[in-house]
Amino acid sequence: MTSTNLYVGCMTGTSVDGLDLALIEVNTDGTVDILAADSTPLPEPLRKDLLTLGQAIQPSLATINDIDLMGACDRDLGYVTAKAINTFLSNLNRNPKSIRGIGSHGQTIRHRPPGNQQSPFTLQIGDPNIIAELTQITTVADFRRRDMAAGGHGAPLVPRFHQALFGINTPDACILNIGGISNVSLFGANVTGFDTGPGNGLMDQWCQQHLSIPFDKQGDWAAQGEVDEILLKTLLSDPYFSAPPPKSTGREYFNLQWLETRAQQHNLSLAAAQDVQATLTQLTASSIVNALATWGNDPSALIVCGGGRHNTDLMRRLKRTAEKLKAPPDFIEPSEHWGVDGDAIEAAAFAWLAHRRLNNLPGNAVGVTGAEGERVLGAIY
């Protein structure tokens, strides 16, 4: 007999650094337990193709090959995801029939939120038909577009889950997720949250360009550089940072072309690559703290999840920059300090959203996305 409270969630993030999986149990009181989690790297050819698809280019440069590439990646990511889920459940000795549903976020290849262009849209791929077929488990996907249809940004979608996961023990905390993009969830009378700006994405791209490695492990390279204060001030003057929520963004906006354009507009050099890496790391820390200082509702704790919490230099800069919030010494801690695996949270969020969809419960938070109202999110396969 199929369980009514076990769900698998899966997603690939903005950095395209792997496929994260989580098994959750939704309790009768609405709380959530993360029972298991895993992460598996994507095949390198698929990863490179997904990164290529995620690069925003001018429409005049697009070709029919982009559609072929998208179709192939959609199929291939579906197969990779299904195989990973089957292996994940087998390793846990879980019968697939015990799983009520899968929540698959897929890979975002384009996110154009309201305010950026005349026809806002968002697009995630990773064919859920294939996932449902190969796992024989009901799959929920395409979570973001219903919120956008209702006038919202379709992102971030994790704040309501963060409240279910942390809210009982930390009712006035802020959850900070540092992935390719950074976003915050704020609790209180109403759940709020928004994308603060770059997370690891710019740092990773700069590192790949200059060191030919995908990321700056523990921030060692950045730690040896000096912050270019003029460049930092120039980058922080971008209108996105001062725009009020609701707001969301992605690698379509914050990418190396953005960095180079801002520098050229102000006649600034990017020749000292290590100093630029230090500056980009400080940009992530400063933009997060500035956002909390402006819209943060004075949280009692900052709980950090996502890959950025592994970056020692970034966490050091974040704690030092947060001194302007007059926060206590233990204000910033990784989610493990609170007993939760920080690598599992986003995948678990989409497992939870699958639970919401299959029970016809709303998944968005109006105070986060700016949608006209609560909506049941996701399509069932």
RODO-2510 file (C-alpha; in nm, 4 decimals, decimal comma):
residues 381
     n   res          X          Y          Z
     1     m     0,0000     0,0000     0,0000
     2     t     0,1322     0,3441    -0,0900
     3     s     0,2419     0,5615     0,2002
     4     t     0,0719     0,8968     0,2302
     5     n     0,3615     1,0821     0,3885
     6     l     0,6915     0,9848     0,2171
     7     y     0,8210     1,1967    -0,0718
     8     v     1,1398     1,2266    -0,2729
     9     g     1,2663     1,5636    -0,3893
    10     c     1,5321     1,6331    -0,6496
    11     m     1,6887     1,9366    -0,8053
    12     t     1,9909     2,0763    -0,9840
    13     g     2,0813     2,4273    -0,8792
    14     t     2,2017     2,7396    -1,0557
    15     s     2,5622     2,6233    -1,0304
    16     v     2,4784     2,2910    -1,2053
    17     d     2,7230     2,1188    -0,9712
    18     g     2,5167     1,8026    -0,9213
    19     l     2,1788     1,6442    -0,8609
    20     d     2,0593     1,6659    -0,5016
    21     l     1,8102     1,4122    -0,3640
    22     a     1,6143     1,4033    -0,0397
    23     l     1,3634     1,1695     0,1216
    24     i     1,1216     1,3408     0,3586
    25     e     0,8320     1,2499     0,5811
    26     v     0,5519     1,4984     0,6297
    27     n     0,4026     1,4589     0,9768
    28     t     0,0366     1,4981     1,0637
    29     d     0,1085     1,8268     1,2442
    30     g     0,2608     1,9718     0,9264
    31     t     0,6225     1,9469     1,0379
    32     v     0,8818     1,7820     0,8170
    33     d     1,1605     1,5324     0,8815
    34     i     1,4434     1,4866     0,6317
    35     l     1,5083     1,1120     0,6498
    36     a     1,7925     1,0813     0,3997
    37     a     1,9800     1,2808     0,1390
    38     d     2,2348     1,2265    -0,1338
    39     s     2,4048     1,4160    -0,4130
    40     t     2,5405     1,2810    -0,7365
    41     p     2,7486     1,4623    -0,9989
    42     l     2,5983     1,5089    -1,3416
    43     p     2,7739     1,3525    -1,6418
    44     e     3,0221     1,6153    -1,7564
    45     p     2,8894     1,6420    -2,1161
    46     l     2,5372     1,7012    -1,9824
    47     r     2,6634     1,9528    -1,7277
    48     k     2,8432     2,1492    -1,9990
    49     d     2,5358     2,1449    -2,2218
    50     l     2,3135     2,2661    -1,9364
    51     l     2,5569     2,5487    -1,8634
    52     t     2,5505     2,6400    -2,2319
    53     l     2,1704     2,6496    -2,2314
    54     g     2,1759     2,8669    -1,9209
    55     q     2,3832     3,1375    -2,0879
    56     a     2,1566     3,4183    -2,1965
    57     i     2,2319     3,5378    -2,5493
    58     q     2,0725     3,7896    -2,7800
    59     p     1,7746     3,6451    -2,9756
    60     s     1,9501     3,7290    -3,3031
    61     l     2,2290     3,4872    -3,2088
    62     a     1,9976     3,1979    -3,1262
    63     t     1,9664     2,9136    -3,3746
    64     i     1,7491     2,6100    -3,4224
    65     n     2,0344     2,4131    -3,2632
    66     d     1,9391     2,5623    -2,9272
    67     i     1,5995     2,3931    -2,9507
    68     d     1,7639     2,0618    -3,0389
    69     l     2,0059     2,1008    -2,7501
    70     m     1,7238     2,1845    -2,5112
    71     g     1,5249     1,8803    -2,6218
    72     a     1,8237     1,6499    -2,5811
    73     c     1,9100     1,7919    -2,2377
    74     d     1,5465     1,7698    -2,1273
    75     r     1,5452     1,3992    -2,2124
    76     d     1,8925     1,3199    -2,0790
    77     l     1,8379     1,4984    -1,7474
    78     g     1,5105     1,3100    -1,7077
    79     y     1,6918     0,9788    -1,7486
    80     v     1,9759     1,0804    -1,5134
    81     t     1,7261     1,1937    -1,2510
    82     a     1,5166     0,8771    -1,2731
    83     k     1,8216     0,6519    -1,2491
    84     a     1,9525     0,8478    -0,9492
    85     i     1,6181     0,8216    -0,7683
    86     n     1,5973     0,4470    -0,8289
    87     t     1,9516     0,4009    -0,6962
    88     f     1,8818     0,6304    -0,3998
    89     l     1,5748     0,4320    -0,2952
    90     s     1,7474     0,0988    -0,3537
    91     n     2,0395     0,2013    -0,1315
    92     l     1,7890     0,2955     0,1393
    93     n     1,6027    -0,0351     0,0977
    94     r     1,2870     0,1625     0,0256
    95     n     1,0189     0,0106    -0,1950
    96     p     0,9200     0,2663    -0,4619
    97     k     0,5575     0,1788    -0,3849
    98     s     0,6051     0,3305    -0,0393
    99     i     0,6711     0,6742    -0,1935
   100     r     0,3657     0,8929    -0,2457
   101     g     0,5319     1,1228    -0,4951
   102     i     0,8448     1,2794    -0,6413
   103     g     0,8951     1,6537    -0,6558
   104     s     1,1326     1,7363    -0,9414
   105     h     1,2457     2,0934    -0,9793
   106     g     1,4544     2,0298    -1,2904
   107     q     1,7242     2,2594    -1,4246
   108     t     1,6392     2,6237    -1,4803
   109     i     1,7705     2,7264    -1,8197
   110     r     1,6041     3,0682    -1,8218
   111     h     1,4346     3,2871    -1,5617
   112     r     1,2940     3,6219    -1,6735
   113     p     1,0904     3,7601    -1,3831
   114     p     0,8377     4,0448    -1,3975
   115     g     0,9945     4,3848    -1,4473
   116     n     1,2809     4,2565    -1,6624
   117     q     1,0981     4,2348    -1,9929
   118     q     0,7550     4,2637    -2,1505
   119     s     0,6834     3,8888    -2,1411
   120     p     0,8201     3,7378    -1,8181
   121     f     0,8685     3,3616    -1,8102
   122     t     1,0623     3,0838    -1,6436
   123     l     1,1690     2,7498    -1,7893
   124     q     1,2923     2,4332    -1,6169
   125     i     1,3826     2,1114    -1,7996
   126     g     1,4345     1,7455    -1,7019
   127     d     1,1437     1,5519    -1,8534
   128     p     0,9082     1,4452    -1,5700
   129     n     0,7354     1,1973    -1,8027
   130     i     1,0578     0,9969    -1,8109
   131     i     1,1001     1,0226    -1,4342
   132     a     0,7458     0,8953    -1,3740
   133     e     0,7881     0,6184    -1,6318
   134     l     1,1200     0,4828    -1,5060
   135     t     1,0483     0,5114    -1,1340
   136     q     0,6783     0,4201    -1,1532
   137     i     0,6191     0,6945    -0,8944
   138     t     0,3809     0,9867    -0,9442
   139     t     0,5969     1,2879    -1,0279
   140     v     0,5214     1,6557    -0,9782
   141     a     0,7183     1,9164    -1,1768
   142     d     0,6885     2,2633    -1,3343
   143     f     0,6363     2,4329    -0,9975
   144     r     0,7114     2,7923    -1,0873
   145     r     0,4923     2,8851    -1,3816
   146     r     0,1555     2,8853    -1,2051
   147     d     0,2841     3,1474    -0,9636
   148     m     0,4096     3,3552    -1,2566
   149     a     0,0722     3,3165    -1,4273
   150     a    -0,0755     3,4785    -1,1171
   151     g     0,1597     3,7740    -1,1511
   152     g     0,4353     3,6429    -0,9235
   153     h     0,8062     3,5930    -0,9739
   154     g     0,7836     3,2150    -0,9429
   155     a     1,0772     3,2421    -0,7027
   156     p     1,1942     3,1859    -0,4454
   157     l     0,9612     2,8970    -0,3575
   158     v     1,1499     2,7621    -0,0548
   159     p     1,0462     3,0119     0,2200
   160     r     0,7195     2,8389     0,3049
   161     f     0,9059     2,5077     0,3368
   162     h     1,1741     2,6726     0,5471
   163     q     0,9033     2,7764     0,7908
   164     a     0,7693     2,4195     0,8071
   165     l     1,1211     2,2876     0,8658
   166     f     1,2594     2,5466     1,1086
   167     g     0,9711     2,7684     1,2166
   168     i     0,8665     2,5871     1,5349
   169     n     1,2102     2,6127     1,6951
   170     t     1,3213     2,9407     1,5350
   171     p     1,0057     3,1484     1,4751
   172     d     1,1935     3,4736     1,4064
   173     a     1,5009     3,3402     1,2249
   174     c     1,6216     3,4077     0,8740
   175     i     1,7169     3,1164     0,6491
   176     l     1,9933     3,2084     0,4047
   177     n     2,0470     2,9780     0,1079
   178     i     2,3719     3,0430    -0,0776
   179     g     2,3597     2,8562    -0,4064
   180     g     2,4472     3,0066    -0,7429
   181     i     2,2124     3,2866    -0,6328
   182     s     2,1530     3,3798    -0,2677
   183     n     1,8029     3,3986    -0,1228
   184     v     1,6578     3,4599     0,2207
   185     s     1,3438     3,3413     0,3987
   186     l     1,2101     3,5527     0,6844
   187     f     0,9578     3,4288     0,9364
   188     g     0,7084     3,6265     1,1399
   189     a     0,3383     3,7013     1,1097
   190     n     0,3766     3,6465     0,7352
   191     v     0,6493     3,4566     0,5510
   192     t     0,8618     3,6807     0,3311
   193     g     1,1744     3,6227     0,1254
   194     f     1,3601     3,7206    -0,1886
   195     d     1,6781     3,6731    -0,3914
   196     t     1,9492     3,9002    -0,2521
   197     g     2,1745     3,8665    -0,5578
   198     p     2,4817     3,6582    -0,6419
   199     g     2,5756     3,3578    -0,4323
   200     n     2,8472     3,1273    -0,5609
   201     g     2,7657     3,1801    -0,9278
   202     l     2,9901     3,4744    -1,0141
   203     m     3,2767     3,3381    -0,8049
   204     d     3,2499     2,9990    -0,9765
   205     q     3,2446     3,1502    -1,3260
   206     w     3,5455     3,3726    -1,2547
   207     c     3,7331     3,0786    -1,1042
   208     q     3,6554     2,8595    -1,4052
   209     q     3,7727     3,1306    -1,6448
   210     h     4,1038     3,1992    -1,4696
   211     l     4,1986     2,8739    -1,2955
   212     s     4,0092     2,6243    -1,5158
   213     i     3,8491     2,4689    -1,2087
   214     p     3,4738     2,4826    -1,1345
   215     f     3,4937     2,6568    -0,7956
   216     d     3,7281     2,8123    -0,5406
   217     k     3,7442     2,5363    -0,2788
   218     q     3,6866     2,6834     0,0678
   219     g     3,7582     3,0258    -0,0838
   220     d     4,1350     2,9749    -0,0608
   221     w     4,2084     3,1763    -0,3765
   222     a     3,9846     3,4661    -0,2734
   223     a     4,1322     3,4698     0,0763
   224     q     4,4740     3,5538    -0,0704
   225     g     4,3404     3,8489    -0,2681
   226     e     4,2586     4,2075    -0,1728
   227     v     3,9115     4,3539    -0,2153
   228     d     3,8980     4,6291    -0,4761
   229     e     3,6789     4,8718    -0,2861
   230     i     3,6048     5,0879    -0,5895
   231     l     3,4983     4,7860    -0,7944
   232     l     3,2912     4,6569    -0,5027
   233     k     3,1126     4,9914    -0,4661
   234     t     3,0481     4,9986    -0,8413
   235     l     2,8995     4,6494    -0,8418
   236     l     2,6826     4,7205    -0,5381
   237     s     2,5418     5,0289    -0,7134
   238     d     2,3557     4,8025    -0,9549
   239     p     1,9821     4,8844    -0,9311
   240     y     1,8918     4,5249    -0,8432
   241     f     2,0377     4,5577    -0,4953
   242     s     1,8329     4,8647    -0,4010
   243     a     1,5079     4,7412    -0,5624
   244     p     1,2516     4,6402    -0,2991
   245     p     1,1065     4,2876    -0,2788
   246     p     0,9416     4,0938    -0,4292
   247     k     1,2371     4,0249    -0,6521
   248     s     1,4200     3,7306    -0,8051
   249     t     1,7164     3,6898    -1,0325
   250     g     1,9495     3,4336    -1,1897
   251     r     2,2625     3,3738    -1,3935
   252     e     2,0860     3,5426    -1,6868
   253     y     2,1512     3,8702    -1,4994
   254     f     2,4477     3,8133    -1,2685
   255     n     2,7156     3,6650    -1,4935
   256     l     3,0623     3,7523    -1,6202
   257     q     2,9175     3,9723    -1,8940
   258     w     2,7454     4,1753    -1,6206
   259     l     3,0738     4,2030    -1,4317
   260     e     3,2722     4,3069    -1,7381
   261     t     3,0083     4,5588    -1,8490
   262     r     2,9954     4,7251    -1,5060
   263     a     3,3743     4,7479    -1,4988
   264     q     3,3972     4,8900    -1,8514
   265     q     3,1291     5,1507    -1,7816
   266     h     3,3426     5,2851    -1,4964
   267     n     3,6839     5,2318    -1,6598
   268     l     3,7854     4,9749    -1,3978
   269     s     4,0413     4,7028    -1,4565
   270     l     3,9775     4,3335    -1,3959
   271     a     4,3413     4,2381    -1,4590
   272     a     4,4191     4,1362    -1,0990
   273     a     4,2183     3,8132    -1,1138
   274     q     4,2760     3,7095    -0,7521
   275     d     4,1664     4,0505    -0,6240
   276     v     3,8542     4,0297    -0,8394
   277     q     3,7753     3,6912    -0,6818
   278     a     3,8102     3,8448    -0,3365
   279     t     3,5851     4,1317    -0,4468
   280     l     3,3195     3,8959    -0,5836
   281     t     3,3222     3,7020    -0,2564
   282     q     3,2772     4,0252    -0,0628
   283     l     3,0012     4,1273    -0,3053
   284     t     2,8030     3,8181    -0,2059
   285     a     2,8563     3,8855     0,1648
   286     s     2,7841     4,2589     0,1443
   287     s     2,4726     4,2259    -0,0718
   288     i     2,3264     3,9695     0,1717
   289     v     2,3952     4,1816     0,4793
   290     n     2,2752     4,5022     0,3131
   291     a     1,9499     4,3303     0,2157
   292     l     1,8959     4,2065     0,5710
   293     a     1,9721     4,5508     0,7111
   294     t     1,7082     4,7021     0,4810
   295     w     1,4363     4,4351     0,4696
   296     g     1,5376     4,1780     0,7305
   297     n     1,2959     4,2410     1,0196
   298     d     1,5833     4,2039     1,2704
   299     p     1,6055     3,8208     1,2756
   300     s     1,7355     3,6455     1,5859
   301     a     1,9533     3,4040     1,3880
   302     l     2,0869     3,3568     1,0383
   303     i     2,0743     2,9879     0,9431
   304     v     2,2932     2,9200     0,6402
   305     c     2,2334     2,6367     0,3931
   306     g     2,3464     2,5645     0,0389
   307     g     2,6952     2,5154    -0,0996
   308     g     2,8164     2,8592     0,0054
   309     r     2,8350     2,7538     0,3673
   310     h     3,1336     2,5336     0,2744
   311     n     3,3267     2,8407     0,1557
   312     t     3,5352     2,9302     0,4623
   313     d     3,6388     3,2696     0,3255
   314     l     3,2818     3,3631     0,2336
   315     m     3,1509     3,2653     0,5773
   316     r     3,4292     3,4669     0,7415
   317     r     3,3438     3,7720     0,5329
   318     l     2,9737     3,7230     0,6004
   319     k     3,0252     3,7156     0,9768
   320     r     3,2544     4,0154     0,9686
   321     t     3,0170     4,2158     0,7473
   322     a     2,7203     4,1220     0,9686
   323     e     2,8761     4,3135     1,2558
   324     k     2,6955     4,6172     1,1126
   325     l     2,3710     4,4416     1,2163
   326     k     2,4985     4,4456     1,5765
   327     a     2,4396     4,0709     1,5821
   328     p     2,5658     3,8416     1,8598
   329     p     2,8772     3,6288     1,7875
   330     d     2,6728     3,3142     1,7183
   331     f     2,4207     3,4943     1,4971
   332     i     2,5412     3,3147     1,1813
   333     e     2,5601     2,9362     1,1889
   334     p     2,5306     2,6635     0,9232
   335     s     2,2065     2,4655     0,9281
   336     e     2,3902     2,1663     1,0772
   337     h     2,4107     2,3675     1,3993
   338     w     2,0315     2,3278     1,4043
   339     g     2,0419     1,9582     1,3163
   340     v     1,9615     1,9868     0,9439
   341     d     2,1813     1,8839     0,6504
   342     g     2,2300     2,2041     0,4537
   343     d     2,2921     2,0186     0,1281
   344     a     1,9516     1,8483     0,1490
   345     i     1,7221     2,1431     0,2117
   346     e     1,6399     2,2570    -0,1404
   347     a     1,5735     1,9055    -0,2690
   348     a     1,3606     1,8452     0,0409
   349     a     1,1682     2,1635    -0,0369
   350     f     1,0497     2,0233    -0,3696
   351     a     0,9549     1,6947    -0,2062
   352     w     0,7413     1,9045     0,0299
   353     l     0,5961     2,0997    -0,2619
   354     a     0,4989     1,7667    -0,4227
   355     h     0,3161     1,6844    -0,0991
   356     r     0,1363     2,0185    -0,1188
   357     r     0,0376     1,9601    -0,4835
   358     l    -0,0911     1,6071    -0,4332
   359     n    -0,3008     1,7288    -0,1405
   360     n    -0,4262     2,0364    -0,3320
   361     l    -0,2592     2,2776    -0,0897
   362     p    -0,0981     2,6068    -0,1934
   363     g     0,2797     2,6124    -0,2244
   364     n     0,3650     2,9774    -0,2798
   365     a     0,3782     3,2633    -0,0301
   366     v     0,2277     3,5865    -0,1599
   367     g     0,4645     3,7954     0,0528
   368     v     0,7559     3,6293    -0,1248
   369     t     0,6679     3,6063    -0,4931
   370     g     0,4182     3,8902    -0,5226
   371     a     0,1537     3,6698    -0,6826
   372     e    -0,2101     3,7794    -0,6720
   373     g    -0,2891     3,5022    -0,4239
   374     e    -0,2000     3,1572    -0,2996
   375     r    -0,1822     2,8950    -0,5703
   376     v    -0,1474     2,5164    -0,5891
   377     l     0,1827     2,4708    -0,7718
   378     g     0,3065     2,2005    -1,0066
   379     a     0,1813     1,9624    -1,2736
   380     i     0,1237     1,5932    -1,2032
   381     y     0,2729     1,3187    -1,4180
***
